[in-house]
Amino acid sequence: MKYLLLLLLSTSVFAAKFNVKSDPSDCDVYVIDKNGKRVSLGKTPYETDVETMQTNYGANGPVQIEVYKPGFEPYSLSVPMLAKSDIDISANLKVEKDIELAQDFDFLVGDLFDVLRLMRGKNFDLAFAKLEKLEVKFPHFSIIHEMKGSISYLKKDFKNSLAFYRKAFGINPKNREAYKMKIYLEKKFNVSKNEGGK
């Protein structure tokens, strides 16, 4: 009985908490007011009590919360204000598409340099395997197929080399190196433009 009384007292005495955490940390926390204007609450991790949020922003229903950090997509949600319940928000922000794209390009370029290093060391099988993995993530980058063509050419596998150069040129008709090698191999082996290849 003593524990039940203590539990009842603790729920009535202690105010319900409103917490916002984020990954990454140190994000701006906003309430979107009824006019659509952002009102700054502070930075994550942010803590206040539910009653304050209700009084200031959500007397007539849910509150629109936005968590934002430059370089990341905003995280928004509508939160019902229940006076007796703690509210814990964990916002996992995603990197902005432009930044994510730049990171992907950095990854691609770094791995392509690794492939070139492996090719210079005549480690063609490992270089080719690395290109296979890159092709899964970047299927529309002609440079990957062009480099596969180069490896096949260096291994004197001219049929597959031509197929890869054709594929590279098919993906990107502005890839001049792939075009030059495609024409060279077609002439060298007297292969018409429509014959063979992938």
C-alpha positions as CSV (number, residue, x, y, z in Angstrom):
1,M,0.0,0.0,0.0
2,K,2.9,2.3,0.9
3,Y,4.4,1.8,-2.7
4,L,1.1,2.5,-4.4
5,L,0.6,5.8,-2.5
6,L,4.2,6.8,-3.4
7,L,3.5,6.0,-7.1
8,L,0.4,8.1,-7.1
9,L,2.1,11.0,-5.4
10,S,5.0,10.8,-7.9
11,T,2.7,11.0,-10.9
12,S,0.9,13.9,-9.5
13,V,3.9,15.8,-8.1
14,F,6.4,15.4,-10.9
15,A,5.6,17.2,-14.2
16,A,5.7,15.1,-17.3
17,K,8.9,15.8,-19.3
18,F,9.3,16.8,-22.9
19,N,12.7,15.7,-24.3
20,V,14.2,16.0,-27.7
21,K,17.4,14.2,-28.6
22,S,19.1,14.0,-32.0
23,D,21.7,12.3,-34.0
24,P,23.8,14.3,-34.8
25,S,23.6,16.3,-31.5
26,D,23.5,20.1,-31.1
27,C,20.6,20.5,-33.6
28,D,18.1,23.4,-33.5
29,V,14.7,22.6,-32.1
30,Y,11.7,24.6,-33.3
31,V,7.9,24.7,-32.8
32,I,6.0,25.6,-35.9
33,D,3.3,28.0,-34.7
34,K,-0.3,28.2,-36.0
35,N,0.9,30.8,-38.6
36,G,3.5,28.4,-39.9
37,K,6.4,30.4,-38.3
38,R,9.4,28.7,-36.7
39,V,9.8,29.5,-33.1
40,S,13.2,28.5,-31.6
41,L,13.1,26.4,-28.5
42,G,16.8,25.7,-28.1
43,K,19.3,23.0,-29.1
44,T,19.4,19.2,-28.6
45,P,19.4,17.6,-26.2
46,Y,16.4,19.8,-25.3
47,E,14.3,19.3,-22.2
48,T,11.3,21.1,-20.7
49,D,8.0,20.0,-19.2
50,V,4.9,19.0,-21.1
51,E,2.8,21.6,-19.3
52,T,5.0,24.5,-20.5
53,M,4.7,23.1,-24.1
54,Q,0.9,22.8,-23.7
55,T,0.5,26.3,-22.3
56,N,2.8,28.1,-24.8
57,Y,2.1,26.1,-28.0
58,G,-0.4,23.3,-27.8
59,A,-3.5,24.2,-25.8
60,N,-5.8,23.3,-28.7
61,G,-4.2,20.1,-30.0
62,P,-0.9,18.7,-31.2
63,V,2.3,20.7,-31.6
64,Q,4.4,20.7,-34.8
65,I,8.1,20.1,-33.9
66,E,11.1,20.5,-36.3
67,V,14.7,19.5,-35.6
68,Y,17.2,21.0,-37.9
69,K,21.0,21.2,-38.5
70,P,22.7,22.7,-41.6
71,G,23.8,20.0,-44.0
72,F,20.9,17.7,-42.9
73,E,17.3,17.3,-43.9
74,P,14.9,18.7,-41.4
75,Y,13.1,16.2,-39.1
76,S,9.4,17.2,-38.5
77,L,6.6,15.6,-36.6
78,S,3.3,16.4,-35.0
79,V,3.2,15.6,-31.2
80,P,0.0,15.3,-29.2
81,M,0.4,17.0,-25.8
82,L,-0.7,14.6,-23.2
83,A,-0.2,16.3,-19.8
84,K,0.5,13.2,-17.7
85,S,2.8,11.4,-20.1
86,D,6.5,12.0,-20.8
87,I,7.3,12.7,-24.4
88,D,10.7,11.5,-25.7
89,I,11.6,12.4,-29.3
90,S,14.7,10.9,-30.9
91,A,15.4,12.5,-34.2
92,N,17.8,10.8,-36.6
93,L,18.6,13.4,-39.3
94,K,19.6,12.3,-42.7
95,V,22.4,14.0,-44.6
96,E,21.1,16.4,-47.3
97,K,21.0,14.8,-50.7
98,D,23.7,17.1,-52.2
99,I,26.1,16.3,-49.4
100,E,25.3,12.6,-49.6
101,L,25.9,12.7,-53.4
102,A,29.3,14.4,-52.8
103,Q,30.2,11.7,-50.2
104,D,29.3,9.0,-52.7
105,F,31.5,10.7,-55.3
106,D,34.4,10.8,-52.8
107,F,33.9,7.1,-52.2
108,L,33.8,6.3,-55.9
109,V,36.9,8.4,-56.7
110,G,38.8,6.9,-53.8
111,D,38.0,3.4,-54.9
112,L,38.8,4.1,-58.6
113,F,42.3,5.3,-57.5
114,D,42.6,2.0,-55.6
115,V,41.7,0.2,-58.8
116,L,44.3,2.1,-60.8
117,R,46.9,1.3,-58.2
118,L,46.0,-2.4,-58.4
119,M,46.1,-2.3,-62.2
120,R,49.6,-0.7,-62.1
121,G,50.7,-3.6,-59.9
122,K,49.2,-6.0,-62.4
123,N,46.7,-7.3,-59.8
124,F,44.0,-7.4,-62.4
125,D,41.6,-9.9,-60.7
126,L,41.4,-7.9,-57.5
127,A,41.0,-4.6,-59.5
128,F,38.2,-6.2,-61.5
129,A,36.5,-7.5,-58.3
130,K,36.6,-4.0,-56.8
131,L,35.0,-2.6,-60.0
132,E,32.3,-5.3,-59.7
133,K,31.4,-4.0,-56.2
134,L,31.4,-0.4,-57.4
135,E,29.1,-1.3,-60.3
136,V,26.5,-2.5,-57.7
137,K,26.4,0.9,-56.0
138,F,27.1,3.0,-59.2
139,P,25.5,1.1,-62.1
140,H,25.2,4.2,-64.4
141,F,28.8,5.4,-64.2
142,S,30.5,4.6,-67.5
143,I,34.0,4.9,-66.0
144,I,33.5,1.6,-64.2
145,H,32.8,-0.2,-67.5
146,E,35.6,1.6,-69.2
147,M,38.0,0.4,-66.5
148,K,36.7,-3.1,-66.8
149,G,37.4,-2.8,-70.6
150,S,41.0,-1.6,-69.8
151,I,41.6,-4.6,-67.5
152,S,40.2,-7.0,-70.1
153,Y,42.4,-5.4,-72.7
154,L,45.5,-5.7,-70.6
155,K,44.7,-9.4,-70.0
156,K,44.4,-9.7,-73.8
157,D,40.7,-10.6,-73.4
158,F,39.8,-8.4,-76.4
159,K,36.2,-9.7,-76.9
160,N,35.2,-8.8,-73.3
161,S,37.2,-5.6,-73.5
162,L,35.2,-4.5,-76.6
163,A,31.9,-5.4,-74.8
164,F,32.9,-3.3,-71.7
165,Y,33.9,-0.3,-73.9
166,R,30.6,-0.6,-75.8
167,K,28.7,-0.7,-72.5
168,A,30.6,2.4,-71.2
169,F,29.9,4.3,-74.4
170,G,26.3,3.2,-74.3
171,I,25.8,4.6,-70.8
172,N,27.6,7.8,-71.6
173,P,28.1,8.7,-75.3
174,K,30.3,11.6,-74.2
175,N,32.9,9.2,-72.8
176,R,35.6,9.8,-75.5
177,E,38.1,7.2,-74.2
178,A,35.5,4.4,-74.3
179,Y,34.5,5.5,-77.8
180,K,38.1,5.6,-79.0
181,M,38.8,2.1,-77.7
182,K,35.5,0.8,-79.0
183,I,36.3,2.0,-82.5
184,Y,40.0,0.8,-82.2
185,L,38.9,-2.8,-81.2
186,E,36.1,-2.9,-83.8
187,K,38.6,-2.0,-86.5
188,K,41.4,-4.2,-85.2
189,F,39.2,-7.3,-85.1
190,N,37.1,-6.3,-88.1
191,V,34.0,-6.4,-86.0
192,S,30.9,-4.5,-87.1
193,K,29.2,-2.1,-84.7
194,N,26.3,-4.5,-84.2
195,E,28.4,-7.7,-83.8
196,G,29.3,-9.3,-80.4
197,G,29.7,-7.5,-77.2
198,K,27.4,-7.2,-74.2
